[in-house]
């Protein structure tokens, strides 16, 4: 069951689509910014293992989270960095990753809601594809971006 959960989440990050039962059309999940939630990736900087995003907006308290890549695909069953965000506009948001990135190393940077408002990132799967502090969506758009580490 855990393997299925991890594969579903990884597939969602990699392909931007959800799995559906045979004969049922699944809504296409896209990655990007919404109208109430966004991450400005343009102009992001890096100082060693810490990235700075100049603007992140979240509707409700939550997290900016980074997932790494392995063998060319996002790793959805683990994350390499998370930083707490307060409701609304957050400027010059710093997030440190677990190990020193190389120039151009790929990540998925995304928003998660602090569902239980405990200011702890709860990365515990509650069903086949969701963790307790759930990914932020606007409709079928997951607020997430593939992101290459700047020099």
RODOLUM-287371 format. One record per atom (N, C-alpha, C, O): residue number from 1; residue in one letter; y, x, z. Coordinates in pm, whole numbers. Last residue first. Example, Ala and Ser with C-alpha at 12.3 -4.5 7.8 and 13.67 -1.06 7.14 Angstrom:
% residues 2
+-----+----+--------+--------+--------+
|   i | aa |      Y |      X |      Z |
+-----+----+--------+--------+--------+
|   2 |  S |   -225 |   1285 |    708 |
|   2 |  S |   -106 |   1367 |    714 |
|   2 |  S |      3 |   1290 |    787 |
|   2 |  S |    114 |   1341 |    804 |
|   1 |  A |   -569 |   1319 |    780 |
|   1 |  A |   -450 |   1230 |    780 |
|   1 |  A |   -330 |   1320 |    780 |
|   1 |  A |   -332 |   1424 |    846 |
+-----+----+--------+--------+--------+
% end
This chain:
% residues 151
+-----+----+--------+--------+--------+
|   i | aa |      Y |      X |      Z |
+-----+----+--------+--------+--------+
| 151 |  X |   2899 |   2290 |  -1025 |
| 151 |  X |   2894 |   2431 |   -984 |
| 151 |  X |   2976 |   2456 |   -858 |
| 151 |  X |   2983 |   2570 |   -810 |
| 150 |  X |   2756 |   1967 |   -928 |
| 150 |  X |   2856 |   2052 |   -994 |
| 150 |  X |   2843 |   2197 |   -946 |
| 150 |  X |   2785 |   2224 |   -841 |
| 149 |  X |   2450 |   1810 |   -983 |
| 149 |  X |   2527 |   1892 |   -889 |
| 149 |  X |   2628 |   1976 |   -966 |
| 149 |  X |   2591 |   2048 |  -1059 |
| 148 |  X |   2451 |   1498 |  -1147 |
| 148 |  X |   2418 |   1641 |  -1154 |
| 148 |  X |   2508 |   1719 |  -1061 |
| 148 |  X |   2630 |   1698 |  -1060 |
| 147 |  X |   2318 |   1181 |  -1093 |
| 147 |  X |   2430 |   1270 |  -1066 |
| 147 |  X |   2382 |   1416 |  -1069 |
| 147 |  X |   2285 |   1452 |  -1003 |
| 146 |  X |   2281 |    840 |  -1151 |
| 146 |  X |   2218 |    972 |  -1167 |
| 146 |  X |   2334 |   1070 |  -1165 |
| 146 |  X |   2437 |   1045 |  -1227 |
| 145 |  X |   2395 |    601 |   -915 |
| 145 |  X |   2420 |    682 |  -1034 |
| 145 |  X |   2327 |    802 |  -1034 |
| 145 |  X |   2297 |    858 |   -928 |
| 144 |  X |   2435 |    266 |   -787 |
| 144 |  X |   2371 |    397 |   -788 |
| 144 |  X |   2401 |    467 |   -919 |
| 144 |  X |   2428 |    403 |  -1021 |
| 143 |  X |   2402 |    -32 |   -703 |
| 143 |  X |   2517 |     59 |   -697 |
| 143 |  X |   2462 |    200 |   -675 |
| 143 |  X |   2444 |    246 |   -563 |
| 142 |  X |   2227 |   -223 |   -931 |
| 142 |  X |   2215 |   -140 |   -811 |
| 142 |  X |   2331 |    -41 |   -813 |
| 142 |  X |   2356 |     25 |   -914 |
| 141 |  X |   2279 |   -534 |  -1062 |
| 141 |  X |   2328 |   -396 |  -1069 |
| 141 |  X |   2312 |   -327 |   -934 |
| 141 |  X |   2374 |   -367 |   -835 |
| 140 |  X |   2226 |   -797 |  -1055 |
| 140 |  X |   2113 |   -710 |  -1088 |
| 140 |  X |   2156 |   -565 |  -1100 |
| 140 |  X |   2078 |   -481 |  -1145 |
| 139 |  X |   2453 |   -862 |   -806 |
| 139 |  X |   2368 |   -926 |   -906 |
| 139 |  X |   2248 |   -837 |   -930 |
| 139 |  X |   2174 |   -806 |   -836 |
| 138 |  X |   2495 |   -570 |   -674 |
| 138 |  X |   2583 |   -679 |   -714 |
| 138 |  X |   2512 |   -745 |   -831 |
| 138 |  X |   2509 |   -691 |   -941 |
| 137 |  X |   2329 |   -408 |   -403 |
| 137 |  X |   2327 |   -465 |   -537 |
| 137 |  X |   2447 |   -559 |   -552 |
| 137 |  X |   2493 |   -619 |   -455 |
| 136 |  X |   2233 |   -142 |   -203 |
| 136 |  X |   2339 |   -238 |   -232 |
| 136 |  X |   2330 |   -277 |   -379 |
| 136 |  X |   2324 |   -192 |   -468 |
| 135 |  X |   1921 |   -112 |    -31 |
| 135 |  X |   2011 |    -70 |   -137 |
| 135 |  X |   2112 |   -180 |   -166 |
| 135 |  X |   2080 |   -299 |   -154 |
| 134 |  X |   1889 |   -173 |    325 |
| 134 |  X |   1864 |   -199 |    183 |
| 134 |  X |   1968 |   -142 |     89 |
| 134 |  X |   2085 |   -125 |    124 |
| 133 |  X |   1746 |    -57 |    575 |
| 133 |  X |   1886 |    -50 |    531 |
| 133 |  X |   1885 |    -52 |    379 |
| 133 |  X |   1880 |     52 |    313 |
| 132 |  X |   1462 |    -89 |    531 |
| 132 |  X |   1537 |   -175 |    622 |
| 132 |  X |   1686 |   -175 |    588 |
| 132 |  X |   1746 |   -282 |    573 |
| 131 |  X |   1379 |    -72 |    179 |
| 131 |  X |   1384 |    -15 |    312 |
| 131 |  X |   1470 |   -106 |    399 |
| 131 |  X |   1543 |   -191 |    347 |
| 130 |  X |   1174 |   -226 |    -71 |
| 130 |  X |   1297 |   -220 |      8 |
| 130 |  X |   1278 |   -151 |    142 |
| 130 |  X |   1178 |   -170 |    211 |
| 129 |  X |    935 |   -267 |   -204 |
| 129 |  X |   1037 |   -186 |   -268 |
| 129 |  X |   1163 |   -165 |   -184 |
| 129 |  X |   1251 |    -91 |   -227 |
| 128 |  X |    744 |   -407 |    -56 |
| 128 |  X |    699 |   -317 |   -161 |
| 128 |  X |    809 |   -228 |   -218 |
| 128 |  X |    779 |   -124 |   -276 |
| 127 |  X |    903 |   -393 |    268 |
| 127 |  X |    819 |   -460 |    169 |
| 127 |  X |    789 |   -359 |     59 |
| 127 |  X |    806 |   -239 |     79 |
| 126 |  X |   1018 |   -213 |    433 |
| 126 |  X |    989 |   -344 |    491 |
| 126 |  X |    911 |   -433 |    394 |
| 126 |  X |    859 |   -537 |    434 |
| 125 |  X |   1022 |    133 |    498 |
| 125 |  X |    993 |     28 |    402 |
| 125 |  X |    954 |   -101 |    474 |
| 125 |  X |    869 |   -100 |    563 |
| 124 |  X |   1291 |    289 |    643 |
| 124 |  X |   1156 |    242 |    672 |
| 124 |  X |   1129 |    125 |    578 |
| 124 |  X |   1205 |     28 |    578 |
| 123 |  X |   1537 |    428 |    707 |
| 123 |  X |   1465 |    443 |    581 |
| 123 |  X |   1318 |    415 |    606 |
| 123 |  X |   1232 |    502 |    593 |
| 122 |  X |   1814 |    364 |    851 |
| 122 |  X |   1677 |    317 |    872 |
| 122 |  X |   1605 |    315 |    737 |
| 122 |  X |   1609 |    217 |    664 |
| 121 |  X |   2056 |    554 |    978 |
| 121 |  X |   1998 |    521 |    848 |
| 121 |  X |   1850 |    491 |    866 |
| 121 |  X |   1770 |    581 |    894 |
| 120 |  X |   2250 |    404 |   1223 |
| 120 |  X |   2140 |    497 |   1199 |
| 120 |  X |   2078 |    456 |   1067 |
| 120 |  X |   2051 |    338 |   1045 |
| 119 |  X |   2430 |    207 |   1294 |
| 119 |  X |   2484 |    335 |   1250 |
| 119 |  X |   2377 |    445 |   1244 |
| 119 |  X |   2408 |    564 |   1257 |
| 118 |  X |   2338 |    -46 |   1330 |
| 118 |  X |   2314 |     48 |   1440 |
| 118 |  X |   2366 |    188 |   1409 |
| 118 |  X |   2347 |    280 |   1489 |
| 117 |  X |   2334 |   -279 |   1164 |
| 117 |  X |   2460 |   -230 |   1222 |
| 117 |  X |   2439 |   -135 |   1340 |
| 117 |  X |   2512 |   -141 |   1439 |
| 116 |  X |   2119 |   -359 |   1019 |
| 116 |  X |   2118 |   -393 |   1162 |
| 116 |  X |   2237 |   -335 |   1238 |
| 116 |  X |   2242 |   -342 |   1361 |
| 115 |  X |   2201 |   -267 |    760 |
| 115 |  X |   2162 |   -406 |    784 |
| 115 |  X |   2170 |   -443 |    931 |
| 115 |  X |   2222 |   -550 |    965 |
| 114 |  X |   2402 |    -97 |    606 |
| 114 |  X |   2352 |    -79 |    744 |
| 114 |  X |   2318 |   -218 |    796 |
| 114 |  X |   2397 |   -280 |    868 |
| 113 |  X |   2315 |    -65 |    262 |
| 113 |  X |   2382 |   -142 |    367 |
| 113 |  X |   2320 |   -111 |    502 |
| 113 |  X |   2198 |    -99 |    512 |
| 112 |  X |   2358 |    209 |     45 |
| 112 |  X |   2266 |    127 |    124 |
| 112 |  X |   2348 |     58 |    232 |
| 112 |  X |   2441 |    117 |    287 |
| 111 |  X |   2434 |    350 |   -273 |
| 111 |  X |   2478 |    284 |   -150 |
| 111 |  X |   2364 |    205 |    -89 |
| 111 |  X |   2284 |    143 |   -158 |
| 110 |  X |   2357 |    677 |   -416 |
| 110 |  X |   2357 |    531 |   -411 |
| 110 |  X |   2407 |    479 |   -276 |
| 110 |  X |   2419 |    554 |   -179 |
| 109 |  X |   2263 |    920 |   -643 |
| 109 |  X |   2354 |    891 |   -533 |
| 109 |  X |   2373 |    739 |   -533 |
| 109 |  X |   2401 |    679 |   -637 |
| 108 |  X |   2003 |   1114 |   -735 |
| 108 |  X |   2051 |    977 |   -743 |
| 108 |  X |   2138 |    959 |   -620 |
| 108 |  X |   2094 |    980 |   -508 |
| 107 |  X |   2029 |   1438 |   -893 |
| 107 |  X |   2017 |   1351 |   -776 |
| 107 |  X |   2041 |   1207 |   -820 |
| 107 |  X |   2094 |   1182 |   -928 |
| 106 |  X |   1961 |   1757 |  -1041 |
| 106 |  X |   1979 |   1613 |  -1049 |
| 106 |  X |   1949 |   1542 |   -916 |
| 106 |  X |   1860 |   1580 |   -840 |
| 105 |  X |   2150 |   2054 |  -1076 |
| 105 |  X |   2034 |   1987 |  -1015 |
| 105 |  X |   2061 |   1838 |  -1007 |
| 105 |  X |   2171 |   1796 |   -970 |
| 104 |  X |   2379 |   2183 |  -1165 |
| 104 |  X |   2314 |   2088 |  -1254 |
| 104 |  X |   2192 |   2019 |  -1198 |
| 104 |  X |   2134 |   1933 |  -1265 |
| 103 |  X |   2323 |   2463 |   -967 |
| 103 |  X |   2416 |   2398 |  -1059 |
| 103 |  X |   2338 |   2308 |  -1153 |
| 103 |  X |   2241 |   2351 |  -1214 |
| 102 |  X |   2104 |   2381 |   -694 |
| 102 |  X |   2144 |   2469 |   -803 |
| 102 |  X |   2241 |   2391 |   -891 |
| 102 |  X |   2242 |   2268 |   -890 |
| 101 |  X |   2153 |   2320 |   -339 |
| 101 |  X |   2126 |   2279 |   -478 |
| 101 |  X |   2166 |   2388 |   -577 |
| 101 |  X |   2249 |   2474 |   -548 |
| 100 |  X |   1994 |   2402 |    -46 |
| 100 |  X |   2100 |   2446 |   -135 |
| 100 |  X |   2068 |   2405 |   -279 |
| 100 |  X |   1968 |   2449 |   -336 |
|  99 |  X |   1872 |   2104 |    120 |
|  99 |  X |   1859 |   2242 |     75 |
|  99 |  X |   1967 |   2273 |    -28 |
|  99 |  X |   2025 |   2183 |    -88 |
|  98 |  X |   1963 |   1849 |    212 |
|  98 |  X |   1872 |   1931 |    292 |
|  98 |  X |   1861 |   2076 |    250 |
|  98 |  X |   1844 |   2164 |    334 |
|  97 |  X |   2316 |   1784 |    170 |
|  97 |  X |   2176 |   1769 |    133 |
|  97 |  X |   2093 |   1874 |    206 |
|  97 |  X |   2145 |   1973 |    256 |
|  96 |  X |   2595 |   1606 |    299 |
|  96 |  X |   2519 |   1731 |    290 |
|  96 |  X |   2375 |   1700 |    256 |
|  96 |  X |   2317 |   1604 |    306 |
|  95 |  X |   2886 |   1456 |    199 |
|  95 |  X |   2744 |   1433 |    223 |
|  95 |  X |   2671 |   1564 |    199 |
|  95 |  X |   2684 |   1626 |     94 |
|  94 |  X |   3207 |   1320 |    248 |
|  94 |  X |   3122 |   1440 |    249 |
|  94 |  X |   2978 |   1399 |    278 |
|  94 |  X |   2951 |   1320 |    367 |
|  93 |  X |   3457 |   1155 |     80 |
|  93 |  X |   3332 |   1136 |    154 |
|  93 |  X |   3244 |   1259 |    137 |
|  93 |  X |   3211 |   1298 |     24 |
|  92 |  X |   3734 |   1091 |     16 |
|  92 |  X |   3683 |   1225 |     42 |
|  92 |  X |   3559 |   1222 |    130 |
|  92 |  X |   3556 |   1278 |    240 |
|  91 |  X |   3757 |    759 |    154 |
|  91 |  X |   3809 |    866 |     70 |
|  91 |  X |   3753 |   1001 |    113 |
|  91 |  X |   3727 |   1024 |    232 |
|  90 |  X |   3653 |    437 |    136 |
|  90 |  X |   3625 |    562 |    205 |
|  90 |  X |   3666 |    674 |    110 |
|  90 |  X |   3615 |    683 |     -1 |
|  89 |  X |   3728 |     95 |    171 |
|  89 |  X |   3753 |    220 |     99 |
|  89 |  X |   3728 |    341 |    188 |
|  89 |  X |   3775 |    346 |    302 |
|  88 |  X |   3477 |   -104 |    336 |
|  88 |  X |   3599 |    -86 |    257 |
|  88 |  X |   3605 |     49 |    189 |
|  88 |  X |   3503 |    109 |    155 |
|  87 |  X |   3311 |    -18 |    632 |
|  87 |  X |   3345 |   -124 |    539 |
|  87 |  X |   3477 |    -93 |    467 |
|  87 |  X |   3576 |    -58 |    531 |
|  86 |  X |   3220 |    328 |    654 |
|  86 |  X |   3276 |    206 |    712 |
|  86 |  X |   3310 |    109 |    600 |
|  86 |  X |   3334 |    150 |    487 |
|  85 |  X |   2923 |    513 |    614 |
|  85 |  X |   3046 |    462 |    556 |
|  85 |  X |   3091 |    338 |    630 |
|  85 |  X |   3010 |    252 |    665 |
|  84 |  X |   2732 |    807 |    683 |
|  84 |  X |   2775 |    673 |    720 |
|  84 |  X |   2909 |    639 |    657 |
|  84 |  X |   2998 |    724 |    646 |
|  83 |  X |   2517 |    976 |    458 |
|  83 |  X |   2635 |    979 |    543 |
|  83 |  X |   2686 |    837 |    562 |
|  83 |  X |   2684 |    756 |    469 |
|  82 |  X |   2232 |   1166 |    373 |
|  82 |  X |   2292 |   1034 |    396 |
|  82 |  X |   2413 |   1053 |    486 |
|  82 |  X |   2413 |   1136 |    577 |
|  81 |  X |   1986 |   1339 |    174 |
|  81 |  X |   2111 |   1335 |    249 |
|  81 |  X |   2162 |   1193 |    263 |
|  81 |  X |   2138 |   1109 |    176 |
|  80 |  X |   1746 |   1308 |     55 |
|  80 |  X |   1783 |   1445 |     92 |
|  80 |  X |   1916 |   1450 |    167 |
|  80 |  X |   1954 |   1556 |    217 |
|  79 |  X |   1469 |   1085 |     95 |
|  79 |  X |   1609 |   1110 |     63 |
|  79 |  X |   1644 |   1248 |    115 |
|  79 |  X |   1581 |   1299 |    208 |
|  78 |  X |   1178 |    937 |    -49 |
|  78 |  X |   1242 |   1030 |     43 |
|  78 |  X |   1388 |   1043 |      3 |
|  78 |  X |   1424 |   1014 |   -111 |
|  77 |  X |   1082 |    785 |   -247 |
|  77 |  X |   1016 |    771 |   -117 |
|  77 |  X |   1075 |    864 |    -13 |
|  77 |  X |   1026 |    870 |    100 |
|  76 |  X |   1198 |    838 |   -489 |
|  76 |  X |   1246 |    723 |   -414 |
|  76 |  X |   1186 |    708 |   -277 |
|  76 |  X |   1234 |    628 |   -197 |
|  75 |  X |   1297 |   1081 |   -676 |
|  75 |  X |   1201 |   1067 |   -567 |
|  75 |  X |   1254 |    956 |   -475 |
|  75 |  X |   1343 |    980 |   -394 |
|  74 |  X |   1337 |   1067 |  -1032 |
|  74 |  X |   1389 |   1049 |   -896 |
|  74 |  X |   1276 |   1030 |   -796 |
|  74 |  X |   1172 |    971 |   -826 |
|  73 |  X |   1192 |   1319 |  -1245 |
|  73 |  X |   1203 |   1180 |  -1202 |
|  73 |  X |   1259 |   1172 |  -1061 |
|  73 |  X |   1233 |   1259 |   -978 |
|  72 |  X |   1146 |   1589 |  -1307 |
|  72 |  X |   1228 |   1508 |  -1397 |
|  72 |  X |   1246 |   1363 |  -1359 |
|  72 |  X |   1310 |   1288 |  -1433 |
|  71 |  X |   1002 |   1695 |  -1093 |
|  71 |  X |    939 |   1687 |  -1225 |
|  71 |  X |   1013 |   1590 |  -1316 |
|  71 |  X |    951 |   1516 |  -1393 |
|  70 |  X |   1208 |   1521 |   -879 |
|  70 |  X |   1093 |   1612 |   -886 |
|  70 |  X |   1026 |   1589 |  -1021 |
|  70 |  X |    998 |   1475 |  -1058 |
|  69 |  X |   1527 |   1477 |   -723 |
|  69 |  X |   1438 |   1460 |   -839 |
|  69 |  X |   1323 |   1557 |   -823 |
|  69 |  X |   1337 |   1663 |   -763 |
|  68 |  X |   1660 |   1314 |   -425 |
|  68 |  X |   1638 |   1424 |   -518 |
|  68 |  X |   1551 |   1382 |   -635 |
|  68 |  X |   1507 |   1268 |   -645 |
|  67 |  X |   1910 |   1088 |   -322 |
|  67 |  X |   1768 |   1114 |   -346 |
|  67 |  X |   1758 |   1228 |   -444 |
|  67 |  X |   1839 |   1239 |   -537 |
|  66 |  X |   2163 |   1020 |    -93 |
|  66 |  X |   2122 |   1098 |   -210 |
|  66 |  X |   1972 |   1118 |   -207 |
|  66 |  X |   1914 |   1158 |   -106 |
|  65 |  X |   2383 |    762 |     11 |
|  65 |  X |   2252 |    827 |     20 |
|  65 |  X |   2226 |    904 |   -108 |
|  65 |  X |   2261 |    859 |   -217 |
|  64 |  X |   2612 |    622 |    217 |
|  64 |  X |   2601 |    691 |     90 |
|  64 |  X |   2477 |    778 |    103 |
|  64 |  X |   2467 |    858 |    196 |
|  63 |  X |   2581 |    318 |    398 |
|  63 |  X |   2546 |    458 |    380 |
|  63 |  X |   2564 |    501 |    236 |
|  63 |  X |   2533 |    426 |    143 |
|  62 |  X |   2779 |     80 |    583 |
|  62 |  X |   2657 |    126 |    518 |
|  62 |  X |   2650 |    276 |    503 |
|  62 |  X |   2705 |    351 |    583 |
|  61 |  X |   2957 |   -227 |    633 |
|  61 |  X |   2922 |    -91 |    676 |
|  61 |  X |   2791 |    -49 |    610 |
|  61 |  X |   2703 |   -131 |    585 |
|  60 |  X |   3105 |   -395 |    349 |
|  60 |  X |   3024 |   -395 |    471 |
|  60 |  X |   2992 |   -251 |    508 |
|  60 |  X |   2999 |   -162 |    424 |
|  59 |  X |   3122 |   -292 |     54 |
|  59 |  X |   3154 |   -421 |    113 |
|  59 |  X |   3062 |   -442 |    232 |
|  59 |  X |   2954 |   -499 |    219 |
|  58 |  X |   3252 |     27 |    -15 |
|  58 |  X |   3135 |    -54 |     20 |
|  58 |  X |   3182 |   -180 |     91 |
|  58 |  X |   3270 |   -176 |    177 |
|  57 |  X |   3353 |    291 |   -217 |
|  57 |  X |   3391 |    161 |   -161 |
|  57 |  X |   3264 |     81 |   -136 |
|  57 |  X |   3179 |     68 |   -224 |
|  56 |  X |   3458 |    618 |   -232 |
|  56 |  X |   3341 |    532 |   -224 |
|  56 |  X |   3388 |    403 |   -158 |
|  56 |  X |   3455 |    406 |    -55 |
|  55 |  X |   3605 |    899 |   -378 |
|  55 |  X |   3620 |    761 |   -335 |
|  55 |  X |   3487 |    688 |   -340 |
|  55 |  X |   3413 |    696 |   -439 |
|  54 |  X |   3530 |   1167 |   -410 |
|  54 |  X |   3670 |   1136 |   -376 |
|  54 |  X |   3691 |    993 |   -332 |
|  54 |  X |   3784 |    964 |   -257 |
|  53 |  X |   3270 |   1327 |   -255 |
|  53 |  X |   3303 |   1222 |   -351 |
|  53 |  X |   3441 |   1169 |   -313 |
|  53 |  X |   3465 |   1132 |   -198 |
|  52 |  X |   3136 |   1636 |   -206 |
|  52 |  X |   3248 |   1551 |   -170 |
|  52 |  X |   3276 |   1456 |   -285 |
|  52 |  X |   3302 |   1499 |   -397 |
|  51 |  X |   2842 |   1791 |    -74 |
|  51 |  X |   2914 |   1729 |   -184 |
|  51 |  X |   3029 |   1648 |   -128 |
|  51 |  X |   3022 |   1597 |    -16 |
|  50 |  X |   2705 |   2082 |     51 |
|  50 |  X |   2783 |   1963 |     83 |
|  50 |  X |   2862 |   1917 |    -39 |
|  50 |  X |   2937 |   1993 |    -99 |
|  49 |  X |   2589 |   2327 |     19 |
|  49 |  X |   2500 |   2210 |     16 |
|  49 |  X |   2572 |   2081 |     53 |
|  49 |  X |   2507 |   1980 |     84 |
|  48 |  X |   2861 |   2474 |   -128 |
|  48 |  X |   2725 |   2505 |    -84 |
|  48 |  X |   2640 |   2379 |    -91 |
|  48 |  X |   2619 |   2327 |   -201 |
|  47 |  X |   3050 |   2228 |   -212 |
|  47 |  X |   3069 |   2353 |   -138 |
|  47 |  X |   2936 |   2381 |    -71 |
|  47 |  X |   2902 |   2320 |     31 |
|  46 |  X |   3135 |   2037 |   -492 |
|  46 |  X |   3028 |   2086 |   -405 |
|  46 |  X |   3072 |   2216 |   -341 |
|  46 |  X |   3126 |   2304 |   -409 |
|  45 |  X |   3289 |   1725 |   -600 |
|  45 |  X |   3283 |   1870 |   -583 |
|  45 |  X |   3166 |   1907 |   -492 |
|  45 |  X |   3107 |   1822 |   -425 |
|  44 |  X |   3364 |   1480 |   -847 |
|  44 |  X |   3294 |   1519 |   -723 |
|  44 |  X |   3282 |   1671 |   -719 |
|  44 |  X |   3267 |   1736 |   -822 |
|  43 |  X |   3476 |   1398 |  -1084 |
|  43 |  X |   3556 |   1485 |   -998 |
|  43 |  X |   3490 |   1521 |   -866 |
|  43 |  X |   3553 |   1584 |   -781 |
|  42 |  X |   3302 |   1096 |  -1085 |
|  42 |  X |   3388 |   1187 |  -1160 |
|  42 |  X |   3472 |   1269 |  -1063 |
|  42 |  X |   3532 |   1214 |   -970 |
|  41 |  X |   3199 |    915 |   -909 |
|  41 |  X |   3127 |   1042 |   -924 |
|  41 |  X |   3209 |   1144 |  -1002 |
|  41 |  X |   3188 |   1264 |   -988 |
|  40 |  X |   3278 |    680 |   -694 |
|  40 |  X |   3345 |    758 |   -798 |
|  40 |  X |   3276 |    894 |   -803 |
|  40 |  X |   3293 |    977 |   -714 |
|  39 |  X |   3099 |    397 |   -640 |
|  39 |  X |   3100 |    540 |   -606 |
|  39 |  X |   3169 |    610 |   -721 |
|  39 |  X |   3124 |    601 |   -836 |
|  38 |  X |   3144 |     60 |   -514 |
|  38 |  X |   3142 |    164 |   -616 |
|  38 |  X |   3142 |    303 |   -556 |
|  38 |  X |   3177 |    324 |   -440 |
|  37 |  X |   3174 |   -286 |   -481 |
|  37 |  X |   3106 |   -166 |   -433 |
|  37 |  X |   3105 |    -64 |   -545 |
|  37 |  X |   3070 |    -96 |   -659 |
|  36 |  X |   3290 |   -494 |   -610 |
|  36 |  X |   3319 |   -480 |   -467 |
|  36 |  X |   3262 |   -353 |   -407 |
|  36 |  X |   3296 |   -315 |   -295 |
|  35 |  X |   3204 |   -467 |   -871 |
|  35 |  X |   3344 |   -504 |   -848 |
|  35 |  X |   3385 |   -486 |   -703 |
|  35 |  X |   3503 |   -464 |   -674 |
|  34 |  X |   2995 |   -176 |   -917 |
|  34 |  X |   3023 |   -319 |   -920 |
|  34 |  X |   3171 |   -344 |   -900 |
|  34 |  X |   3253 |   -252 |   -911 |
|  33 |  X |   2849 |     91 |  -1108 |
|  33 |  X |   2944 |     40 |  -1011 |
|  33 |  X |   2961 |   -110 |  -1027 |
|  33 |  X |   2944 |   -165 |  -1136 |
|  32 |  X |   2496 |    150 |  -1162 |
|  32 |  X |   2639 |    167 |  -1190 |
|  32 |  X |   2723 |    114 |  -1077 |
|  32 |  X |   2676 |     96 |   -965 |
|  31 |  X |   2195 |     49 |  -1320 |
|  31 |  X |   2262 |    134 |  -1223 |
|  31 |  X |   2408 |    144 |  -1262 |
|  31 |  X |   2441 |    145 |  -1380 |
|  30 |  X |   2017 |   -264 |  -1351 |
|  30 |  X |   2095 |   -153 |  -1406 |
|  30 |  X |   2154 |    -73 |  -1291 |
|  30 |  X |   2163 |   -122 |  -1179 |
|  29 |  X |   1728 |   -446 |  -1398 |
|  29 |  X |   1814 |   -384 |  -1299 |
|  29 |  X |   1886 |   -268 |  -1367 |
|  29 |  X |   1823 |   -185 |  -1433 |
|  28 |  X |   1651 |   -736 |  -1562 |
|  28 |  X |   1672 |   -593 |  -1580 |
|  28 |  X |   1771 |   -543 |  -1476 |
|  28 |  X |   1884 |   -591 |  -1467 |
|  27 |  X |   1420 |   -965 |  -1427 |
|  27 |  X |   1559 |   -932 |  -1458 |
|  27 |  X |   1572 |   -780 |  -1469 |
|  27 |  X |   1510 |   -706 |  -1393 |
|  26 |  X |   1112 |  -1018 |  -1596 |
|  26 |  X |   1183 |   -964 |  -1480 |
|  26 |  X |   1328 |   -940 |  -1519 |
|  26 |  X |   1357 |   -900 |  -1632 |
|  25 |  X |    921 |  -1284 |  -1705 |
|  25 |  X |   1027 |  -1192 |  -1740 |
|  25 |  X |   1102 |  -1149 |  -1614 |
|  25 |  X |   1148 |  -1232 |  -1537 |
|  24 |  X |    579 |  -1307 |  -1672 |
|  24 |  X |    706 |  -1344 |  -1611 |
|  24 |  X |    809 |  -1239 |  -1650 |
|  24 |  X |    788 |  -1119 |  -1630 |
|  23 |  X |    338 |  -1211 |  -1773 |
|  23 |  X |    388 |  -1337 |  -1825 |
|  23 |  X |    521 |  -1382 |  -1767 |
|  23 |  X |    572 |  -1486 |  -1807 |
|  22 |  X |    242 |  -1047 |  -1476 |
|  22 |  X |    218 |  -1070 |  -1619 |
|  22 |  X |    270 |  -1208 |  -1659 |
|  22 |  X |    248 |  -1307 |  -1590 |
|  21 |  X |    512 |   -995 |  -1242 |
|  21 |  X |    376 |  -1035 |  -1275 |
|  21 |  X |    363 |  -1060 |  -1425 |
|  21 |  X |    461 |  -1091 |  -1493 |
|  20 |  X |    728 |   -709 |  -1282 |
|  20 |  X |    708 |   -853 |  -1266 |
|  20 |  X |    562 |   -885 |  -1297 |
|  20 |  X |    497 |   -811 |  -1370 |
|  19 |  X |    933 |   -443 |  -1163 |
|  19 |  X |    804 |   -489 |  -1214 |
|  19 |  X |    793 |   -638 |  -1188 |
|  19 |  X |    840 |   -689 |  -1087 |
|  18 |  X |   1268 |   -377 |  -1267 |
|  18 |  X |   1170 |   -414 |  -1167 |
|  18 |  X |   1042 |   -455 |  -1234 |
|  18 |  X |   1043 |   -497 |  -1350 |
|  17 |  X |   1445 |    -89 |  -1390 |
|  17 |  X |   1386 |   -221 |  -1408 |
|  17 |  X |   1288 |   -249 |  -1296 |
|  17 |  X |   1232 |   -157 |  -1237 |
|  16 |  X |   1528 |    176 |  -1398 |
|  16 |  X |   1629 |     71 |  -1391 |
|  16 |  X |   1573 |    -68 |  -1415 |
|  16 |  X |   1647 |   -157 |  -1456 |
|  15 |  X |   1369 |    400 |  -1398 |
|  15 |  X |   1373 |    319 |  -1519 |
|  15 |  X |   1480 |    211 |  -1516 |
|  15 |  X |   1520 |    161 |  -1621 |
|  14 |  X |   1416 |    531 |  -1149 |
|  14 |  X |   1400 |    604 |  -1275 |
|  14 |  X |   1426 |    517 |  -1396 |
|  14 |  X |   1499 |    557 |  -1487 |
|  13 |  X |   1439 |    337 |   -949 |
|  13 |  X |   1544 |    438 |   -966 |
|  13 |  X |   1537 |    504 |  -1103 |
|  13 |  X |   1640 |    531 |  -1165 |
|  12 |  X |   1200 |    197 |   -996 |
|  12 |  X |   1327 |    128 |  -1000 |
|  12 |  X |   1441 |    227 |  -1022 |
|  12 |  X |   1529 |    203 |  -1104 |
|  11 |  X |   1009 |    394 |   -953 |
|  11 |  X |   1022 |    335 |  -1086 |
|  11 |  X |   1156 |    264 |  -1099 |
|  11 |  X |   1219 |    272 |  -1205 |
|  10 |  X |   1049 |    436 |   -679 |
|  10 |  X |   1074 |    545 |   -774 |
|  10 |  X |   1092 |    491 |   -914 |
|  10 |  X |   1180 |    537 |   -987 |
|   9 |  X |    966 |    185 |   -583 |
|   9 |  X |   1103 |    230 |   -560 |
|   9 |  X |   1140 |    341 |   -657 |
|   9 |  X |   1250 |    341 |   -712 |
|   8 |  X |    698 |    182 |   -669 |
|   8 |  X |    790 |     76 |   -709 |
|   8 |  X |    934 |    122 |   -695 |
|   8 |  X |   1015 |    101 |   -785 |
|   7 |  X |    593 |    409 |   -538 |
|   7 |  X |    598 |    405 |   -684 |
|   7 |  X |    696 |    299 |   -732 |
|   7 |  X |    771 |    324 |   -826 |
|   6 |  X |    614 |    325 |   -273 |
|   6 |  X |    687 |    442 |   -318 |
|   6 |  X |    699 |    444 |   -469 |
|   6 |  X |    804 |    478 |   -522 |
|   5 |  X |    441 |    103 |   -271 |
|   5 |  X |    582 |     90 |   -233 |
|   5 |  X |    663 |    204 |   -290 |
|   5 |  X |    769 |    182 |   -349 |
|   4 |  X |    199 |    226 |   -339 |
|   4 |  X |    256 |    123 |   -426 |
|   4 |  X |    404 |    105 |   -397 |
|   4 |  X |    484 |     94 |   -490 |
|   3 |  X |    163 |    390 |   -116 |
|   3 |  X |    178 |    451 |   -247 |
|   3 |  X |    241 |    352 |   -343 |
|   3 |  X |    329 |    389 |   -421 |
|   2 |  X |    129 |    194 |     82 |
|   2 |  X |    246 |    281 |     87 |
|   2 |  X |    270 |    346 |    -48 |
|   2 |  X |    385 |    358 |    -91 |
|   1 |  X |   -119 |     82 |      0 |
|   1 |  X |      0 |      0 |      0 |
|   1 |  X |    125 |     87 |      0 |
|   1 |  X |    219 |     58 |    -74 |
+-----+----+--------+--------+--------+
% end
